[in-house]
Amino acid sequence: MDGPVDGTKLIRRLKPELLETLTGDPDFLLQHCHASGILSNNEYNNIKDMNMRSRQVRDILDYVIHKDNKHALNFLKLLKTQNMQETFPKLQFLQKLQINKRKTPKNTETTAKRRQEMLENNVRQEQQRIISTRMVSEREMMMVAGCIGNSWREVGIMALGMNTTTLQQIEEDNSQHKMRVFTMLRKWSIREREQATAARLHSLLTQEESGIDTLKINFLLENN
C-alpha cells in the first residue's frame, strides 16, 4: 500500500485476520503493547485478567481502533517487528504495508504557510525584475532634474560619466538650470540606451559624492 495510511481504518479492515493470527499468544502481544505505551495501565489490567485468548486479542484491537491514528500506526509498526513476526509467522503479509504518518493539521498549515511565503517571494522577485529593467522616462528625468542643485556639473562628470565639453554645450544651449540638468540626463539616457533604467539612474545618483538627497529620488525605484 502506497502513501499515508489511516491506521485505525486499516486495523478495522484487517481485524478478522489479526484476530485469527494473534490468538496464538495474546499475552506476548499484550506485554509488548503495554511496554510500547500503546495500551494504558488500566487497559492492560482489564485485558490481562481475561481467560479467553480470543477476547484478549479482540479487546486489544478494539482499544487500539478507538485510539488516535498515532497509536494505531505504532501498533502496526509493532506487528512488523522481528519479535512479532517470529512469534506470529502469519503476520508476514504486513511487511508489504508502507506505514507512514498522515499529515497533521499543523503540518498542513506549515505547508500552506510555506507556499504563501514562496508565492510572496516570487511576487517580490518579479517586482524587482520589473523595476530593475524599467527604462527611465522623460517625466522622471524632469523630476530628478528638480532635485539636483548647482553641483549638477560634478554630478554629470562623477556619476554619469559626461565630459566637460558636453556639459559646456548644454549650459550654452539652455538658460534655465532645470532644463540644463534635464538635458544632461536625457543625453545620458540616449547614450546608455537599454542600460538607461530608472533603477540604474537611482544607483548612480545616490553615490556619496553626488550630494543628492536619496529620499527625493526614491520614486525611481517604484513600479510605475
KAGIJO-V504493 format. One record per residue. RES is the residue in one small letter. PSI is psi in radians with two decimals (999 if undefined). Layout:
RES/PSI, RES/PSI
This chain:
m/2.21, d/2.71, g/-3.13, p/2.53, v/2.35, d/1.77, g/-0.75, t/-0.73, k/-0.67, l/-0.76, i/-0.69, r/-0.70, r/-0.60, l/0.09, k/-0.79, p/-0.79, e/-0.70, l/-0.67, l/-0.80, e/-0.69, t/-0.72, l/-0.17, t/-0.34, g/-0.64, d/1.26, p/-0.52, d/-0.67, f/-0.78, l/-0.75, l/-0.79, q/-0.73, h/-0.65, c/-0.67, h/-0.78, a/-0.53, s/-0.06, g/0.17, i/-0.63, l/2.46, s/3.01, n/-0.74, n/-0.74, e/-0.71, y/-0.81, n/-0.65, n/-0.65, i/-0.65, k/-0.40, d/-0.08, m/2.58, n/-0.57, m/2.20, r/-0.73, s/-0.63, r/-0.63, q/-0.84, v/-0.74, r/-0.78, d/-0.62, i/-0.83, l/-0.73, d/-0.72, y/-0.79, v/-0.73, i/-0.60, h/0.05, k/-3.07, d/3.03, n/-0.53, k/-0.81, h/-0.68, a/-0.75, l/-0.68, n/-0.63, f/-0.77, l/-0.69, k/-0.64, l/-0.74, l/-0.34, k/-0.07, t/2.83, q/-0.75, n/-0.77, m/-0.71, q/-0.62, e/-0.63, t/-0.63, f/1.41, p/-0.49, k/-0.11, l/0.07, q/-0.54, f/-0.39, l/-0.36, q/-0.39, k/-0.21, l/2.33, q/1.84, i/1.94, n/2.69, k/2.43, r/2.72, k/2.26, t/2.83, p/-0.61, k/-0.78, n/-0.68, t/-0.75, e/-0.69, t/-0.75, t/-0.76, a/-0.68, k/-0.74, r/-0.69, r/-0.71, q/-0.73, e/-0.71, m/-0.70, l/-0.80, e/-0.67, n/-0.70, n/-0.67, v/-0.76, r/-0.73, q/-0.69, e/-0.70, q/-0.74, q/-0.66, r/-0.75, i/-0.77, i/-0.76, s/-0.37, t/-0.02, r/2.22, m/2.49, v/2.41, s/2.86, e/-0.62, r/-0.76, e/-0.67, m/-0.61, m/-0.67, m/-0.70, v/-0.67, a/-0.57, g/-0.17, c/-0.10, i/2.21, g/-2.59, n/-0.20, s/0.41, w/-0.56, r/-0.78, e/-0.69, v/-0.75, g/-0.73, i/-0.88, m/-0.73, a/-0.68, l/-0.12, g/0.50, m/2.65, n/2.80, t/-0.58, t/-0.78, t/-0.72, l/-0.67, q/-0.71, q/-0.71, i/-0.73, e/-0.66, e/-0.60, d/-0.31, n/2.18, s/-0.47, q/2.42, h/-0.83, k/-0.65, m/-0.56, r/-0.82, v/-0.74, f/-0.76, t/-0.69, m/-0.79, l/-0.67, r/-0.71, k/-0.68, w/-0.78, s/-0.65, i/-0.71, r/-0.70, e/-0.36, r/-2.10, e/-0.21, q/-0.09, a/1.13, t/2.77, a/-0.69, a/-0.68, r/-0.70, l/-0.72, h/-0.76, s/-0.74, l/-0.67, l/-0.19, t/0.30, q/2.66, e/-0.67, e/-0.11, s/-0.54, g/0.24, i/2.42, d/1.98, t/-0.71, l/-0.54, k/-0.34, i/0.27, n/-0.24, f/-0.33, l/-0.35, l/0.08, e/2.65, n/1.46, n/999
